[in-house]
Amino acid sequence: MFGKLPFSLGNLRHLIYLDLSSNEFNDQIPSSFANLTQLAVLRLHENQLSGPIPSCLGNLGKLTVLELDFNKFQGEIPESLLNVASLNKLLLAYNTLSGTVEFLKLLKLLPNLKWVDLSGSNLDVITETRTMNASSIPRLEMLGLGSCNIRQFPNFLRYQDTLKFLNLSWNGIHGQVPKWMWYTSKESLAFLDISHNILSGFDQPPAILPWVQLDGLDLSCSTCSMGHCWYLRYNPWNSITFHTKN
């Protein structure tokens, strides 16, 4: 399907689930979407939608899933979205957004989040704060912060023990991979991407990579002197992807 999203969709006031993903819809999200107050799932990813993310989405107090990734949205993330405390999946990756995101503030205001992806959307993400206890933020399962202008490994990750997917690629992260990273989500992490950074090595690397579920690891193009070879835990059901480039 293609063209504009029908304004008349806003008349479906009892609608709970709306999936129009992977189409060719363009232009803006109609203001009539503010009427969809019963909506729990809104999937609009992989379209050609543009303009600002409408602030009226912040009125959808029952929304649990919001997928707007792979579109052409512009402008800042509306503050009103931080009022939707029911959200557990927020995917805004690969748009043309702008502005600064205080990530720990976002997590505090959206305490039910499990999946978050802000990758590749031209945002400046601040992951450090002196006024918030990083150990008290929600436990995430999927986190995408690729190309978010991050300059160091986010300290709050040391308290995350349920991550399955972590993308920190294409940032300006420099220095060593900290020792505590080896203990992040040891029992759950399946994919880790820290490629295309400015790494200088590893702080006390283990002889065997500790992530028991790992089946994807990307360290490519990280301009670091590796100088280390790992033994990988063997799992007959997984294939390990291991890229490095000196």
VOVODREN-801457 format. One record per residue (C-alpha): residue number from 1; residue in three letters; chain; z negated, y, x negated. Coordinates in steps of 0.2 Angstrom, whole numbers, plus 2048, in hexadecimal, padded with zeros to 3 digits. Example, Ala and Ser with C-alpha at 12.3 -4.5 7.8 and 13.67 -1.06 7.14 Angstrom:
REM VOVODREN-801457
[rec 1; "Ala"; "A"; [7D9; 7EA; 7C2]];
[rec 2; "Ser"; "A"; [7DC; 7FB; 7BC]];
END
This chain:
REM VOVODREN-801457
[rec 1; "Met"; "A"; [800; 800; 800]];
[rec 2; "Phe"; "A"; [803; 812; 7FA]];
[rec 3; "Gly"; "A"; [801; 824; 800]];
[rec 4; "Lys"; "A"; [7F2; 82D; 805]];
[rec 5; "Leu"; "A"; [7E2; 825; 80C]];
[rec 6; "Pro"; "A"; [7E2; 827; 81E]];
[rec 7; "Phe"; "A"; [7D6; 834; 825]];
[rec 8; "Ser"; "A"; [7D4; 829; 834]];
[rec 9; "Leu"; "A"; [7CA; 81D; 82A]];
[rec 10; "Gly"; "A"; [7BB; 828; 82C]];
[rec 11; "Asn"; "A"; [7BB; 823; 83F]];
[rec 12; "Leu"; "A"; [7B5; 812; 83A]];
[rec 13; "Arg"; "A"; [7A3; 817; 83B]];
[rec 14; "His"; "A"; [79C; 805; 83B]];
[rec 15; "Leu"; "A"; [7A7; 7FF; 82C]];
[rec 16; "Ile"; "A"; [79C; 7F6; 81F]];
[rec 17; "Tyr"; "A"; [7A9; 7F0; 813]];
[rec 18; "Leu"; "A"; [7B9; 7F9; 80D]];
[rec 19; "Asp"; "A"; [7C4; 7F2; 7FF]];
[rec 20; "Leu"; "A"; [7D5; 7FB; 7FC]];
[rec 21; "Ser"; "A"; [7D5; 7F7; 7E9]];
[rec 22; "Ser"; "A"; [7E5; 7F4; 7DF]];
[rec 23; "Asn"; "A"; [7F1; 7FE; 7EA]];
[rec 24; "Glu"; "A"; [7FB; 80E; 7E7]];
[rec 25; "Phe"; "A"; [7F0; 81A; 7F1]];
[rec 26; "Asn"; "A"; [7F1; 82C; 7EA]];
[rec 27; "Asp"; "A"; [7EA; 83D; 7EE]];
[rec 28; "Gln"; "A"; [7D7; 840; 7F2]];
[rec 29; "Ile"; "A"; [7CA; 835; 7FC]];
[rec 30; "Pro"; "A"; [7CA; 83D; 80D]];
[rec 31; "Ser"; "A"; [7BB; 847; 812]];
[rec 32; "Ser"; "A"; [7BA; 83C; 822]];
[rec 33; "Phe"; "A"; [7B2; 82E; 816]];
[rec 34; "Ala"; "A"; [7A2; 838; 819]];
[rec 35; "Asn"; "A"; [7A1; 830; 82A]];
[rec 36; "Leu"; "A"; [7A0; 81E; 823]];
[rec 37; "Thr"; "A"; [78D; 81E; 822]];
[rec 38; "Gln"; "A"; [78C; 80B; 825]];
[rec 39; "Leu"; "A"; [797; 807; 816]];
[rec 40; "Ala"; "A"; [78F; 7FB; 809]];
[rec 41; "Val"; "A"; [79F; 7F8; 7FF]];
[rec 42; "Leu"; "A"; [7AD; 804; 7FA]];
[rec 43; "Arg"; "A"; [7BA; 7FD; 7EE]];
[rec 44; "Leu"; "A"; [7C8; 809; 7EA]];
[rec 45; "His"; "A"; [7CB; 804; 7D8]];
[rec 46; "Glu"; "A"; [7DD; 803; 7D0]];
[rec 47; "Asn"; "A"; [7E5; 810; 7DB]];
[rec 48; "Gln"; "A"; [7EC; 821; 7D7]];
[rec 49; "Leu"; "A"; [7DF; 82B; 7DF]];
[rec 50; "Ser"; "A"; [7DB; 83C; 7D8]];
[rec 51; "Gly"; "A"; [7D1; 84C; 7DA]];
[rec 52; "Pro"; "A"; [7BE; 84D; 7D9]];
[rec 53; "Ile"; "A"; [7B3; 83E; 7DE]];
[rec 54; "Pro"; "A"; [7AE; 845; 7EF]];
[rec 55; "Ser"; "A"; [79B; 84A; 7F1]];
[rec 56; "Cys"; "A"; [79C; 843; 803]];
[rec 57; "Leu"; "A"; [79A; 832; 7FB]];
[rec 58; "Gly"; "A"; [788; 837; 7F8]];
[rec 59; "Asn"; "A"; [785; 836; 80B]];
[rec 60; "Leu"; "A"; [789; 823; 80B]];
[rec 61; "Gly"; "A"; [777; 81E; 80A]];
[rec 62; "Lys"; "A"; [77A; 80B; 80C]];
[rec 63; "Leu"; "A"; [787; 80A; 7FF]];
[rec 64; "Thr"; "A"; [784; 7FC; 7F2]];
[rec 65; "Val"; "A"; [795; 7FB; 7E9]];
[rec 66; "Leu"; "A"; [7A0; 809; 7E4]];
[rec 67; "Glu"; "A"; [7AF; 805; 7DA]];
[rec 68; "Leu"; "A"; [7BA; 814; 7D6]];
[rec 69; "Asp"; "A"; [7C0; 80E; 7C5]];
[rec 70; "Phe"; "A"; [7D2; 80F; 7BF]];
[rec 71; "Asn"; "A"; [7D7; 81E; 7C9]];
[rec 72; "Lys"; "A"; [7DB; 831; 7C4]];
[rec 73; "Phe"; "A"; [7CB; 839; 7CB]];
[rec 74; "Gln"; "A"; [7C7; 849; 7C2]];
[rec 75; "Gly"; "A"; [7B7; 854; 7C0]];
[rec 76; "Glu"; "A"; [7A5; 850; 7BF]];
[rec 77; "Ile"; "A"; [79C; 842; 7C7]];
[rec 78; "Pro"; "A"; [794; 84A; 7D7]];
[rec 79; "Glu"; "A"; [781; 84C; 7D6]];
[rec 80; "Ser"; "A"; [781; 845; 7E8]];
[rec 81; "Leu"; "A"; [785; 834; 7E2]];
[rec 82; "Leu"; "A"; [774; 833; 7DA]];
[rec 83; "Asn"; "A"; [76C; 833; 7EB]];
[rec 84; "Val"; "A"; [774; 822; 7F0]];
[rec 85; "Ala"; "A"; [765; 818; 7E9]];
[rec 86; "Ser"; "A"; [76C; 808; 7F1]];
[rec 87; "Leu"; "A"; [77A; 807; 7E4]];
[rec 88; "Asn"; "A"; [77B; 7F8; 7DA]];
[rec 89; "Lys"; "A"; [78C; 7F9; 7D3]];
[rec 90; "Leu"; "A"; [794; 80A; 7CD]];
[rec 91; "Leu"; "A"; [7A5; 809; 7C5]];
[rec 92; "Leu"; "A"; [7AD; 819; 7C0]];
[rec 93; "Ala"; "A"; [7B7; 814; 7B1]];
[rec 94; "Tyr"; "A"; [7C8; 819; 7AB]];
[rec 95; "Asn"; "A"; [7C9; 829; 7B5]];
[rec 96; "Thr"; "A"; [7CB; 83B; 7AE]];
[rec 97; "Leu"; "A"; [7BA; 841; 7B1]];
[rec 98; "Ser"; "A"; [7B0; 84F; 7A8]];
[rec 99; "Gly"; "A"; [79F; 855; 7A5]];
[rec 100; "Thr"; "A"; [78F; 84D; 79E]];
[rec 101; "Val"; "A"; [785; 83E; 7A5]];
[rec 102; "Glu"; "A"; [773; 83C; 7A1]];
[rec 103; "Phe"; "A"; [773; 829; 7A2]];
[rec 104; "Leu"; "A"; [760; 826; 7A3]];
[rec 105; "Lys"; "A"; [75F; 832; 7B1]];
[rec 106; "Leu"; "A"; [76D; 82A; 7BA]];
[rec 107; "Leu"; "A"; [764; 819; 7B9]];
[rec 108; "Lys"; "A"; [754; 820; 7BE]];
[rec 109; "Leu"; "A"; [75B; 828; 7CE]];
[rec 110; "Leu"; "A"; [765; 818; 7D2]];
[rec 111; "Pro"; "A"; [758; 80B; 7CF]];
[rec 112; "Asn"; "A"; [762; 7FC; 7D6]];
[rec 113; "Leu"; "A"; [771; 7FD; 7CB]];
[rec 114; "Lys"; "A"; [777; 7ED; 7C2]];
[rec 115; "Trp"; "A"; [789; 7F2; 7BE]];
[rec 116; "Val"; "A"; [78E; 802; 7B6]];
[rec 117; "Asp"; "A"; [79E; 807; 7AE]];
[rec 118; "Leu"; "A"; [7A2; 819; 7A8]];
[rec 119; "Ser"; "A"; [7AE; 813; 79B]];
[rec 120; "Gly"; "A"; [7BE; 81D; 796]];
[rec 121; "Ser"; "A"; [7BB; 82B; 7A3]];
[rec 122; "Asn"; "A"; [7B9; 83A; 796]];
[rec 123; "Leu"; "A"; [7A6; 83C; 799]];
[rec 124; "Asp"; "A"; [799; 841; 78D]];
[rec 125; "Val"; "A"; [78B; 834; 790]];
[rec 126; "Ile"; "A"; [779; 838; 78A]];
[rec 127; "Thr"; "A"; [76F; 829; 787]];
[rec 128; "Glu"; "A"; [75F; 82F; 77F]];
[rec 129; "Thr"; "A"; [751; 83A; 786]];
[rec 130; "Arg"; "A"; [740; 83E; 781]];
[rec 131; "Thr"; "A"; [739; 840; 793]];
[rec 132; "Met"; "A"; [73D; 82F; 79A]];
[rec 133; "Asn"; "A"; [736; 81D; 797]];
[rec 134; "Ala"; "A"; [746; 813; 793]];
[rec 135; "Ser"; "A"; [73C; 803; 796]];
[rec 136; "Ser"; "A"; [73A; 807; 7A8]];
[rec 137; "Ile"; "A"; [74C; 809; 7AD]];
[rec 138; "Pro"; "A"; [756; 7FC; 7B7]];
[rec 139; "Arg"; "A"; [75B; 7EB; 7AF]];
[rec 140; "Leu"; "A"; [76E; 7EB; 7AE]];
[rec 141; "Glu"; "A"; [77B; 7DD; 7AE]];
[rec 142; "Met"; "A"; [78B; 7E6; 7AA]];
[rec 143; "Leu"; "A"; [78C; 7F7; 7A0]];
[rec 144; "Gly"; "A"; [79C; 7FF; 79B]];
[rec 145; "Leu"; "A"; [799; 80F; 790]];
[rec 146; "Gly"; "A"; [7AA; 80E; 786]];
[rec 147; "Ser"; "A"; [7B1; 81F; 781]];
[rec 148; "Cys"; "A"; [7A2; 828; 787]];
[rec 149; "Asn"; "A"; [79F; 833; 777]];
[rec 150; "Ile"; "A"; [78F; 829; 772]];
[rec 151; "Arg"; "A"; [78A; 82B; 760]];
[rec 152; "Gln"; "A"; [77D; 81E; 75E]];
[rec 153; "Phe"; "A"; [777; 80D; 765]];
[rec 154; "Pro"; "A"; [76E; 812; 776]];
[rec 155; "Asn"; "A"; [75C; 80F; 773]];
[rec 156; "Phe"; "A"; [759; 809; 785]];
[rec 157; "Leu"; "A"; [764; 7FA; 782]];
[rec 158; "Arg"; "A"; [755; 7F2; 778]];
[rec 159; "Tyr"; "A"; [74C; 7F0; 789]];
[rec 160; "Gln"; "A"; [75B; 7E8; 792]];
[rec 161; "Asp"; "A"; [759; 7D5; 794]];
[rec 162; "Thr"; "A"; [765; 7D1; 7A2]];
[rec 163; "Leu"; "A"; [776; 7D8; 79B]];
[rec 164; "Lys"; "A"; [785; 7CD; 79D]];
[rec 165; "Phe"; "A"; [792; 7DA; 797]];
[rec 166; "Leu"; "A"; [790; 7E9; 78C]];
[rec 167; "Asn"; "A"; [79E; 7F4; 786]];
[rec 168; "Leu"; "A"; [79A; 802; 779]];
[rec 169; "Ser"; "A"; [7AC; 803; 772]];
[rec 170; "Trp"; "A"; [7B6; 812; 76D]];
[rec 171; "Asn"; "A"; [7A7; 81D; 76A]];
[rec 172; "Gly"; "A"; [7A1; 826; 75B]];
[rec 173; "Ile"; "A"; [793; 81A; 757]];
[rec 174; "His"; "A"; [78F; 81B; 745]];
[rec 175; "Gly"; "A"; [783; 813; 739]];
[rec 176; "Gln"; "A"; [77C; 801; 73A]];
[rec 177; "Val"; "A"; [77B; 7F5; 748]];
[rec 178; "Pro"; "A"; [768; 7F6; 74B]];
[rec 179; "Lys"; "A"; [75D; 7E7; 749]];
[rec 180; "Trp"; "A"; [757; 7E8; 75B]];
[rec 181; "Met"; "A"; [769; 7E6; 762]];
[rec 182; "Trp"; "A"; [768; 7D3; 75D]];
[rec 183; "Tyr"; "A"; [75A; 7D1; 76A]];
[rec 184; "Thr"; "A"; [763; 7DA; 778]];
[rec 185; "Ser"; "A"; [766; 7CE; 787]];
[rec 186; "Lys"; "A"; [765; 7BF; 77C]];
[rec 187; "Glu"; "A"; [765; 7B3; 78B]];
[rec 188; "Ser"; "A"; [773; 7BB; 795]];
[rec 189; "Leu"; "A"; [780; 7C5; 78B]];
[rec 190; "Ala"; "A"; [791; 7BE; 78C]];
[rec 191; "Phe"; "A"; [79C; 7CC; 786]];
[rec 192; "Leu"; "A"; [798; 7DA; 779]];
[rec 193; "Asp"; "A"; [7A5; 7E7; 774]];
[rec 194; "Ile"; "A"; [7A0; 7F3; 766]];
[rec 195; "Ser"; "A"; [7B2; 7F5; 75F]];
[rec 196; "His"; "A"; [7BA; 805; 759]];
[rec 197; "Asn"; "A"; [7AA; 80E; 753]];
[rec 198; "Ile"; "A"; [7A4; 813; 742]];
[rec 199; "Leu"; "A"; [798; 806; 73D]];
[rec 200; "Ser"; "A"; [792; 803; 72B]];
[rec 201; "Gly"; "A"; [78A; 7F2; 72D]];
[rec 202; "Phe"; "A"; [77C; 7E8; 735]];
[rec 203; "Asp"; "A"; [769; 7EA; 733]];
[rec 204; "Gln"; "A"; [762; 7D9; 72F]];
[rec 205; "Pro"; "A"; [770; 7CF; 737]];
[rec 206; "Pro"; "A"; [76B; 7BD; 73D]];
[rec 207; "Ala"; "A"; [773; 7AE; 736]];
[rec 208; "Ile"; "A"; [777; 7A8; 747]];
[rec 209; "Leu"; "A"; [77C; 7B4; 755]];
[rec 210; "Pro"; "A"; [76E; 7B3; 761]];
[rec 211; "Trp"; "A"; [777; 7B5; 772]];
[rec 212; "Val"; "A"; [777; 7A4; 77A]];
[rec 213; "Gln"; "A"; [784; 7A8; 787]];
[rec 214; "Leu"; "A"; [790; 7B3; 77C]];
[rec 215; "Asp"; "A"; [7A3; 7AF; 77E]];
[rec 216; "Gly"; "A"; [7AA; 7C0; 779]];
[rec 217; "Leu"; "A"; [7A6; 7CB; 76A]];
[rec 218; "Asp"; "A"; [7B1; 7D9; 765]];
[rec 219; "Leu"; "A"; [7AD; 7E3; 754]];
[rec 220; "Ser"; "A"; [7BF; 7E7; 751]];
[rec 221; "Cys"; "A"; [7C4; 7F8; 749]];
[rec 222; "Ser"; "A"; [7B2; 7FD; 746]];
[rec 223; "Thr"; "A"; [7B5; 803; 734]];
[rec 224; "Cys"; "A"; [7A6; 7FA; 72D]];
[rec 225; "Ser"; "A"; [7A4; 7EF; 71E]];
[rec 226; "Met"; "A"; [79F; 7DF; 726]];
[rec 227; "Gly"; "A"; [799; 7D5; 717]];
[rec 228; "His"; "A"; [792; 7C8; 723]];
[rec 229; "Cys"; "A"; [797; 7B7; 72B]];
[rec 230; "Trp"; "A"; [78F; 7B0; 73A]];
[rec 231; "Tyr"; "A"; [78D; 79F; 741]];
[rec 232; "Leu"; "A"; [790; 79F; 753]];
[rec 233; "Arg"; "A"; [787; 795; 760]];
[rec 234; "Tyr"; "A"; [793; 787; 766]];
[rec 235; "Asn"; "A"; [796; 786; 779]];
[rec 236; "Pro"; "A"; [7A4; 77B; 77E]];
[rec 237; "Trp"; "A"; [7A7; 785; 78E]];
[rec 238; "Asn"; "A"; [7A9; 796; 785]];
[rec 239; "Ser"; "A"; [7B6; 79C; 778]];
[rec 240; "Ile"; "A"; [7AF; 7A9; 76C]];
[rec 241; "Thr"; "A"; [7BA; 7B9; 769]];
[rec 242; "Phe"; "A"; [7B5; 7C0; 758]];
[rec 243; "His"; "A"; [7BF; 7CF; 751]];
[rec 244; "Thr"; "A"; [7BB; 7D8; 742]];
[rec 245; "Lys"; "A"; [7C4; 7E5; 737]];
[rec 246; "Asn"; "A"; [7BE; 7EB; 726]];
END
